[in-house]
Amino acid sequence: MSSPTPSDVTSSAPFHRLGLVGTGAMGRGIAQLAAQAGLEVMLHDARTGAVDEARDFIAGIWSRGVAKGRLSEDDQASYQSRLHEATELEDLAGCDIVVEAIVEDLDVKQDLFRRLEAVIADDAVLATNTSSLSVTAIASACRLPQRVIGFHFFNPVPLMKIVEVIPGLRTSREVVDHVDALGQAMGHFTARATDTPGFLVNHAGRAFGTEALRILGERVTDHATIDRILVDQGGFRMGPFSLLDLTGLDVSHAVMESIYHQYYEEARFRPSPLTRSRLDAGLLGRKSGEGFYCYQEGQAVVAKEPSAPAATPLPIWISREDPEAAQALSAVVTAAGWTLEQRDQPSPDSLCLLTPLGEDATQTALRLGLDARRCVAIDMLGGLDKRRSLMTTPATQTRYRDAAWALLGADGTPVSVLNDSNGFVLQRVVACIVNVGADIAQQGVAEPATLDRAVELGLGYPRGPLAMGDHFGGRRILSILDNMFAATRDPRYRPSPWLRRRAMLGLPLATPEST
């Protein structure tokens, strides 16, 4: 959604004068959008000179917009005229909404809101840009908790076209509707969510990094391979370890621990000890020059992938539990010119290719009565177009592993070789993302459509979690989780009731309750 012009929003914005406390990165972005939406903006910051810095920064953005032809000089002048300094909190008295964007500390925010209540009118709104604190808890310190609401933007505010609108338990419906309208007038998708730990986007994002860390901790493969698989096969813009390095472990680890503890040690959100030790070592990511990757001149140093080994072609036998997967693998074998066996059981020397969902290669081989020394499992969830992932049993002989590697890479498609794991890499991460999203829907944190759109905008996923489940197949996702839970007995992988019911009925995962 493009940024609105003054003429289209001035009459539609439910507020006219917005006060902003805190002019750091988040506050500046909110001020910019509010001015562009036709509001008079009063800027307050306890640090001397901070407001001038913020106005200069915002003016620079608008000047660059003019230089690039995206903004007229008249619009720039109009926007600029709406930014005013509030030297004291008392200068915010005439505001009909005040947004705080200060430090993430409950006591500090409560103290600020108490002071603001002594200044602003009783019908003015108090909004918090908190990303992790309870809106209800912040409001509990106020005389009029019904006018307190969460209004959570994402950094960088002008580019991240989403804002979460989070009422506390006592927030009035009128306040919710007005703040929602303000978010839309500021050019953002407004995601209404309940006041739960992580709200909507940060809650939905728990599985991506924590499951990738678990895979790394189990030594299934290295961090760079996990990133490659999730980008190439999963369609994610960035791998989880690149993202952790970008955000910084000092931020990410704290969020992981906070949400885990706020949900009373819910297994689906369990953090990894890997981030705790790396945080202690100062391996924060880009900001420290080293995280999961080392950085030179701001660029990650990534080791080159090993090439597929030379191997003598072997007869290929493919398990037929998944006919669609077997057909796709058969096409690869035929294109490479290798011999494809069509018999019910493999010949004594054939390479056996398995296509499990949520099982490891060992379990699948034994369940099918096959010789584990000749078995290699292939992840078919994400298809075979951009990358192929193979997984060996601990007993798989090098000859058969190399043959599978050479076969899958014969047409130049990159191949990732994994140690045995329930669910490979892609299956595990995708299933956990879908499962957390389904449980968000089950809890009523947000409407299914809101959940999917918020995750696309806030996290940059190729699809929201429910749409992702439908894309890969709800029954397949359920099978992955069921098999992982059966093998590990880890409650982390127990399927959400929302997911189980819809998958079993063959319904889209966004299907609402009937009542």
Secondary structure, DSSP 4 states (H G I P E B T S, - for coil): -PPPPHHHHTTT-S-SEEEEE--SHHHHHHHHHHHHTT-EEEEE-SSTTHHHHHHHHHHHHHHHHHHTTSS-HHHHHHHHHTEEE-SSGGGGTT-SEEEE---S-HHHHHHHHHHHHTTS-TTSEEEE--SSS-HHHHHTTSS-GGGEEEEEE-SSTTTS-EEEEEE-TT--HHHHHHHHHHHHHTT-EEEE--S-TTTTHHHHTHHHHHHHHHHHHTTSS-HHHHHHHHHHTT--SS-HHHHHHHH-HHHHHHHHHHHHHHTTS-GGG---HHHHHHHHTT--BGGGTBSSSEEETTEEE-PPPPPPPP-----EEE--SSHHHHHHHHHHHHHHT--B--SSS--TTPEEEE--SSS-HHHHHHHTT--GGGEEEE--TT-SSS-EEEEE-TT--HHHHHHHHHHHTTTS--EEEE---TTTTHHHHHHHHHHHHHHHHHHTSS-HHHHHHHHHHHH--SS-HHHHHHHH-HHHHHHHHHHHHHHH--GGGPPPHHHHHHHHHT--TTPPP--
